[in-house]
Amino acid sequence: MNTLARFTAIERTTLTREVDQLVARGLIERTTPANDRRRVSLSLTEEGEKVFAQGIPIVAEATQQAMKGVDPERLREFARTLQVIMLNLVDDPDWAHDLISYARPERPRLAPPKG
């Protein structure tokens, strides 16, 4: 939930309620790895995949409409400007990078075994 809250800018308690509703509707499922009961993974169910797939063309069309007539070079410049703004607003450069790239936060790297 912490990771999802970081990427959505939604308060954890609100996000938990929303996830509960999506689980109740059968769109996502929660799983907890046996080796780390503190972690919770969320994934789309088959029905969730269908709903998600229905949304893709809607978002693509809206994006295409919004970008109509925008010069590609100006769009690249705008993207670079937004990256600078994000880096100015977010105190943690790693978090800013994750937000900019929609990346999953890196897991801590384990040290190689000694010997």
C-alpha positions in Angstrom: 0.0 0.0 0.0 2.9 2.3 0.7 4.2 1.9 -2.9 0.8 2.4 -4.4 0.1 5.4 -2.2 3.5 6.9 -3.4 2.5 6.5 -7.1 -1.1 7.7 -6.7 -0.7 10.5 -4.1 -3.7 9.0 -2.3 -3.7 8.7 1.4 -3.2 5.1 2.6 -6.5 4.8 4.5 -8.5 6.1 1.5 -6.5 3.9 -0.8 -7.2 0.8 1.4 -10.9 1.5 1.2 -10.7 1.8 -2.6 -8.7 -1.4 -2.9 -11.3 -3.2 -0.6 -14.0 -2.1 -3.0 -12.1 -3.3 -6.0 -11.5 -6.7 -4.3 -15.2 -6.9 -3.4 -16.1 -6.2 -7.1 -13.8 -9.0 -8.1 -11.5 -6.7 -10.1 -8.3 -7.2 -8.1 -7.0 -9.7 -5.7 -4.6 -9.5 -2.7 -2.0 -12.0 -2.0 0.5 -12.2 0.8 3.8 -14.0 0.2 4.4 -16.8 2.7 8.0 -15.6 3.3 7.0 -12.0 4.2 3.5 -11.7 5.8 4.0 -7.9 6.0 3.9 -7.5 2.2 0.7 -7.5 0.2 0.7 -7.8 -3.6 -2.2 -6.6 -5.7 -3.0 -8.0 -9.1 -5.8 -7.8 -11.6 -8.3 -10.7 -11.8 -9.5 -11.9 -15.1 -12.5 -9.6 -14.9 -10.1 -6.7 -13.9 -8.0 -7.4 -17.0 -11.2 -7.1 -19.1 -12.1 -3.8 -17.5 -8.6 -2.5 -17.9 -8.5 -3.5 -21.5 -11.7 -1.6 -22.1 -10.1 1.5 -20.7 -7.0 1.5 -22.8 -8.6 2.7 -26.1 -10.5 5.4 -24.2 -7.4 6.7 -22.6 -5.5 6.4 -25.9 -8.2 8.4 -27.8 -8.3 11.1 -25.1 -4.5 11.4 -25.2 -4.4 11.6 -28.9 -7.1 14.3 -28.8 -5.2 16.3 -26.2 -1.9 16.1 -28.2 -3.5 17.0 -31.5 -1.4 19.6 -33.2 1.4 19.6 -30.6 4.8 19.6 -32.2 6.8 16.6 -31.1 9.8 18.7 -30.2 7.7 20.9 -28.0 6.2 17.8 -26.4 9.7 16.5 -25.6 10.7 19.9 -24.2 7.5 19.9 -22.0 8.3 16.4 -20.7 11.8 17.5 -19.8 10.3 20.6 -18.0 7.9 18.4 -16.1 10.9 16.2 -15.0 12.7 19.3 -13.6 9.5 20.4 -11.8 9.1 16.9 -10.3 12.7 16.9 -9.1 12.2 20.4 -7.5 9.0 19.3 -5.7 10.0 15.8 -4.4 12.6 15.8 -1.7 13.8 12.3 -2.4 15.5 12.0 -5.8 15.0 8.2 -6.0 11.2 8.7 -5.4 11.1 11.5 -8.0 12.8 9.2 -10.5 10.3 6.4 -9.8 7.4 8.8 -10.3 8.8 10.2 -13.5 9.5 6.8 -15.0 6.5 4.9 -13.5 9.1 2.5 -12.2 8.8 0.1 -9.4 11.1 1.1 -6.5 14.3 -1.0 -6.5 14.5 -3.6 -3.9 17.6 -3.4 -1.7 20.4 -5.3 -3.3 21.8 -8.2 -1.2 25.5 -8.2 -0.6 27.3 -11.2 -2.3 28.2 -14.0 0.1 31.6 -13.7 1.7 34.1 -16.4 1.1 
